[in-house]
Amino acid sequence: MNDKVIDTLTGRYFTLDDPDGSYGCGQVIRLATEGVYFVRFEGNEVTLPLELVSIAEMLETTDEEYRRWRFFDTLEERDKWIEWLDAPSKLRVISLVKPPK
């Protein structure tokens, strides 16, 4: 591997948005080769095997131009993001009837 390759993703945590509205999460384990990383998705009951993911895949966006991959320096930052994602939306009631005078 070239000594000049800059590795800024190893050790970072991530979420990955799926087209169906769900998301996956995991950690970037290490650089495999220039532009390709080993990542491990988190499984509910078992440790999942490492997967190879290219930088091009990590830069993919949705049809609305939102990034699918989000990276976090710490597990706490990622968990805070997931907590926000999973929080139910607050309902607001808007009255369409004019109050009597």
C-alpha positions, 0 to 999 in steps of 0.5 A: 500500500502506498505510504501517501494514502491518507486514511481519515475514516478508520475507527469512525462510526456510521449510519447508512440510510436505506431506500425503504426509510430504515437505516443500518449502522456500524464502524469503519474497521480499516483501510483495505486499499486506496479508496476501499475500506473494511466496514462492519455492520452491527447485527442484532444477535451475531457479529457480522463479517467485514464488508468491503465498501468503496469511497464512491459507495460512501458518497452515494446520495438519494434521489433528493440528493441527501447523503446515505452515509453519515460518519461520527467520531464517537459512538456517543455522537452516533447514538445521539443521532440515532436517538434523534432519528428514532424519536417520535415526531411531535404532533401539532394541532392546527385549528381550521375553525375561526373562533367566534367573536 
